[in-house]
Amino acid sequence: MGDIVVGKVVSIKPEKGFFFLRNLDNTGPEYFAHKDDLPRGFHIEDLNEGMAFEFEPLPDNPKGPRACNLRVPKKRRSLDDLLADA
């Protein structure tokens, strides 16, 4: 694993138990994440598109890029603030 990325939820498939994240500036790949990857206390039903998470990207996953070790960004800021720092 490598660097920590801050990304946002771009697509949610609650009936299948997974969702996708992408870098805040919408560059790079979409990262697959399973509902079991959510931080403690979060449920897939709680997700909204645009929610921000920090994650460790696993780009060389055989099935495609994957987001691992998801967590809420340490300092809660607006998406605009996070984009300004990206």
C-alpha positions in Angstrom: 0.0 0.0 0.0 1.1 3.5 -0.4 0.1 7.1 0.0 -3.1 8.3 1.6 -5.6 9.8 -0.9 -8.6 11.9 -0.1 -11.5 11.0 -2.3 -15.2 11.3 -2.7 -18.0 8.8 -3.2 -19.0 8.9 -6.9 -21.3 5.8 -7.2 -23.1 3.6 -4.7 -24.6 0.2 -5.2 -26.2 -0.5 -1.8 -28.1 -3.6 -3.1 -24.7 -5.2 -4.0 -22.8 -3.9 -1.0 -20.2 -1.8 -2.8 -19.4 1.7 -3.9 -16.7 3.7 -5.8 -14.5 6.6 -4.8 -12.5 9.0 -7.0 -9.9 11.7 -6.2 -11.4 15.0 -5.2 -10.4 16.6 -8.5 -12.0 13.7 -10.5 -8.7 12.7 -12.0 -7.4 9.2 -12.0 -9.3 5.9 -11.7 -12.3 5.0 -9.7 -11.5 2.9 -6.7 -13.8 0.0 -5.7 -14.7 -0.3 -2.0 -16.9 -2.8 -0.2 -19.3 -2.0 2.6 -17.0 -3.9 5.0 -14.3 -1.3 4.2 -16.3 1.5 5.7 -15.1 3.0 9.0 -16.7 1.7 12.2 -20.2 3.2 12.7 -20.8 3.8 8.9 -23.3 1.7 6.9 -23.6 1.7 3.1 -27.1 3.1 3.5 -25.5 6.2 5.2 -23.5 7.1 2.1 -24.2 10.0 -0.2 -22.4 10.8 -3.4 -19.8 13.5 -2.7 -18.9 12.2 0.9 -15.2 12.4 1.5 -13.0 9.7 2.8 -9.3 9.2 3.2 -8.1 5.8 1.9 -5.0 3.9 0.8 -5.2 3.1 -2.9 -4.4 -0.4 -4.0 -4.0 0.3 -7.8 -2.6 -3.1 -8.7 -5.5 -5.2 -7.5 -6.3 -7.9 -10.1 -9.9 -6.9 -10.4 -9.1 -3.1 -10.7 -8.1 -0.3 -8.3 -9.3 -0.7 -4.8 -9.7 1.6 -1.8 -8.4 0.1 1.5 -8.4 1.3 5.1 -11.1 4.0 4.7 -11.5 6.6 7.3 -13.1 10.0 7.8 -10.7 12.9 7.0 -9.2 14.0 10.3 -10.3 17.6 10.0 -13.9 17.9 8.8 -13.9 20.5 6.1 -16.2 21.3 3.2 -15.6 19.7 -0.2 -14.6 23.1 -1.5 -11.9 23.4 1.1 -10.6 19.9 0.3 -10.5 20.7 -3.4 -8.6 23.9 -2.8 -5.9 21.9 -1.0 -5.7 19.2 -3.8 
